[in-house]
C-alpha cells in the first residue's frame, strides 16, 4: 500500500480517537468526574496537542482545580472539618505533593 494512504488512514483514525476521547471527557465533566475528564483530555492532547476541544477541556479541569484549591484554603483558614475533605478533592485531581502535604496537615486536626 502506498505510504500516503497509510498515513491518511492513520491520521483519520487518530482524529476519530481524539474526538471520542474529548466526547468522553466532556461527559465526565458533566457528571463532575473531573479526574476522569482530566485523564481523557490529557490522552487526547498527547495524541493531538493542537486539538482545541482537548485544550478547552483541560482548561475547564484546571478551572475546577483552582476552585477546589481556593475552597480548601478557605476551609483550612477557618479550621473547619471540611478542610480535610476539600484537600482530598484537590489531591485526587492534581496529585501534587505540595497538595498532599496540605491534606496531611488538614486531616491531622
N, C-alpha and C positions, 0 to 999 in steps of 0.2 A: 504494500500500500504506500502511495507517495506520502512523504513527510508532511506536507501542508494539510492533508486530510486528517492525519492522525492528530496533529496539533490543533486543528479546528475542532475536532471531536472532543479532545481533552479540555479545551477552553470552554466548550459548551457544557460539558459535564461539571467542570469546576464552577461555572456560573450558576448552574442549577443547584449545586450543593450549597453555595453561598446563599442563594435565595432561600432555600429550605432552612438553613441554619438561622438566618435572620428572622424568618417567619416563626420558627420555634422560640427564638429569643424574645420576640415581641409577645408571643402567647405567655411565656414565662413571666415577663414583666407585668402583664395584665393580671396575672394570678399572684403578684407580689413575690415571685420566686426569683429574687434578684441575683443570687449566686448562680442559679441555672442560666439565667439570662446572660450574666457576665461570661460564663463558660462558652455559651453558644455564640455570642457576638465575638468573643476572643478567637474562637475557631474560625469564624467567617473572616475576621480581619487577618488571620495568619495566612489564609488562602488568597485573599484579595485585599491587601492593605488600603487600596483606593476605594473600596466599596462604601458608598455613602450610607446605606442602611446600617451596616455594621458600625460605622463611626457614630451615627446617631444613637444607636442602641447603647454603645459603650458610654456615650455622653449621658444618657439617661441613668445608667447604672452608677456612674461617677457622681451625678447629682444626688442620687439616693444615698450613696455612701457619705457624702458631705452632710446631708441632712441627718443621718444616723449619728455621725460624729458630733455634730452640734448638740443633738438631743442627749447623747451620752455625757458630753462635757457639762451641760447644764445640770443633769441629774447628779453627776459627781460633785459639782459645786454645792448643790443643795443638800448633799448627803442622803439622798432618798434611796429606798430599797430598789428602785427601778434602775439605778446606775449599773448594777451587775448585769441585768438583762440587756440594757442598752449597749454596753461594751461587748457582750456576747454577740449581739447582732452585727456590730461593727467588725469584729474579728471574723465572723462567719463569711462576711462579704469581702473583706480586704486581705485577711491572713497575715497582715503586717505585724512584725514582732513588737514594735512600739505600742500598737493597739493591744496586743496580748498582755503587755505589762500593765497597761491601764486597767484591763479587765481583771487581772490578778488582784490589783490594789482595791478595785471597787467591790470585788466579790469576797475579799478578806474581812470586810467590815462587819 
